[in-house]
Amino acid sequence: MAIKLTLTEDEAEMLVDALEVDLEGYLESAKEARGNNNRADVQTFTEAAERIAALKTKIQALIED
């Protein structure tokens, strides 16, 4: 299912900023999980960070067009 959404450039930039903060949180959580030898959490947090990074990149590409 695709969702069509119309945003201003400013709104898209706000989403990118929010995703950046979220991404940093997941990367930090993955780092902490690695330090605690919790492989399941490392995998979960790393996967979430990768998905957030991909979405952030996708939105940034639309802004830069």
Residue frames as qw, qx, qy, qz and C-alpha x, y, z in Angstrom:
[[0.000, 0.888, 0.459, 0.000, 0.00, 0.00, 0.00],
 [0.413, 0.204, 0.002, 0.887, 1.35, 3.40, -0.94],
 [0.136, -0.811, -0.439, 0.363, 0.41, 6.58, 0.86],
 [0.370, 0.538, 0.188, 0.734, 0.45, 9.83, -1.06],
 [0.376, -0.756, -0.325, 0.426, 1.20, 12.87, 1.03],
 [0.364, 0.741, 0.081, 0.559, 1.78, 16.47, 0.05],
 [0.576, -0.627, -0.188, 0.490, 4.27, 18.38, 2.19],
 [0.184, 0.970, -0.156, 0.033, 5.94, 21.73, 1.96],
 [0.648, 0.460, -0.463, 0.392, 9.71, 21.68, 1.68],
 [0.174, -0.561, 0.498, -0.638, 9.87, 22.99, 5.25],
 [0.851, -0.241, 0.216, -0.414, 7.68, 20.13, 6.50],
 [0.935, 0.250, -0.232, 0.100, 9.84, 17.59, 4.68],
 [0.352, 0.560, -0.513, 0.546, 12.96, 19.11, 6.25],
 [0.513, -0.480, 0.408, -0.582, 11.30, 18.83, 9.67],
 [0.982, -0.035, 0.024, -0.186, 10.72, 15.12, 9.03],
 [0.735, 0.441, -0.386, 0.340, 14.34, 14.66, 8.00],
 [0.024, -0.590, 0.514, -0.622, 15.48, 16.38, 11.21],
 [0.757, -0.327, 0.300, -0.480, 13.19, 14.19, 13.32],
 [0.977, 0.165, -0.135, -0.005, 14.40, 11.06, 11.56],
 [0.457, 0.581, -0.499, 0.453, 18.01, 12.10, 12.20],
 [0.358, -0.508, 0.519, -0.588, 17.34, 12.31, 15.94],
 [0.926, -0.087, 0.167, -0.328, 15.54, 8.96, 15.87],
 [0.835, 0.417, -0.324, 0.151, 18.40, 7.41, 13.89],
 [0.161, 0.598, -0.588, 0.521, 20.96, 8.63, 16.42],
 [0.640, -0.371, 0.420, -0.526, 18.92, 7.09, 19.23],
 [0.984, 0.097, 0.028, -0.148, 18.78, 3.70, 17.55],
 [0.652, 0.534, -0.435, 0.317, 22.48, 3.76, 16.73],
 [0.144, -0.566, 0.579, -0.569, 23.27, 4.58, 20.37],
 [0.830, -0.204, 0.303, -0.422, 20.97, 1.78, 21.54],
 [0.931, 0.303, -0.203, 0.034, 22.71, -0.67, 19.20],
 [0.350, 0.605, -0.548, 0.460, 26.07, 0.42, 20.57],
 [0.447, -0.452, 0.529, -0.562, 24.90, -0.12, 24.16],
 [0.951, 0.006, 0.119, -0.284, 23.42, -3.51, 23.27],
 [0.752, 0.475, -0.409, 0.204, 26.73, -4.48, 21.66],
 [0.042, 0.573, -0.606, 0.550, 28.50, -3.54, 24.90],
 [0.640, -0.247, 0.501, -0.527, 26.07, -5.75, 26.83],
 [0.033, -0.184, 0.952, 0.242, 26.56, -8.65, 24.39],
 [0.521, 0.402, 0.604, -0.449, 22.84, -8.61, 23.59],
 [0.203, -0.078, 0.721, 0.658, 22.94, -9.77, 19.99],
 [0.136, 0.609, 0.770, 0.132, 19.16, -9.80, 19.52],
 [0.036, -0.887, -0.255, 0.383, 18.87, -6.14, 20.50],
 [0.243, -0.479, 0.453, 0.711, 21.89, -5.22, 18.36],
 [0.204, 0.215, 0.809, 0.508, 20.15, -6.77, 15.36],
 [0.039, 0.766, 0.639, -0.046, 16.81, -5.11, 16.14],
 [0.130, -0.849, -0.062, 0.508, 18.27, -1.64, 16.70],
 [0.269, -0.334, 0.577, 0.695, 20.59, -1.91, 13.70],
 [0.201, 0.412, 0.799, 0.388, 17.73, -2.95, 11.43],
 [0.006, -0.869, -0.456, 0.192, 15.59, -0.06, 12.68],
 [0.223, -0.709, 0.203, 0.638, 18.47, 2.38, 12.12],
 [0.282, -0.051, 0.716, 0.637, 18.95, 1.11, 8.56],
 [0.131, 0.634, 0.731, 0.216, 15.25, 1.52, 7.77],
 [0.111, -0.891, -0.233, 0.374, 15.19, 5.03, 9.25],
 [0.290, -0.506, 0.418, 0.697, 18.33, 5.99, 7.30],
 [0.262, 0.234, 0.771, 0.531, 16.75, 4.73, 4.07],
 [0.040, 0.812, 0.582, 0.023, 13.58, 6.75, 4.66],
 [0.233, -0.808, 0.013, 0.541, 15.60, 9.83, 5.57],
 [0.311, -0.246, 0.593, 0.701, 17.61, 9.49, 2.35],
 [0.201, 0.498, 0.767, 0.352, 14.43, 9.06, 0.32],
 [0.047, -0.906, -0.387, 0.165, 12.90, 12.25, 1.74],
 [0.311, -0.666, 0.236, 0.636, 16.16, 14.19, 1.36],
 [0.349, 0.064, 0.687, 0.635, 16.28, 13.23, -2.32],
 [0.116, 0.738, 0.632, 0.206, 12.84, 14.72, -2.84],
 [0.208, -0.890, -0.131, 0.385, 13.85, 17.97, -1.16],
 [0.373, -0.504, 0.433, 0.648, 16.99, 18.30, -3.28],
 [0.478, 0.411, 0.671, 0.390, 15.17, 17.86, -6.61]]
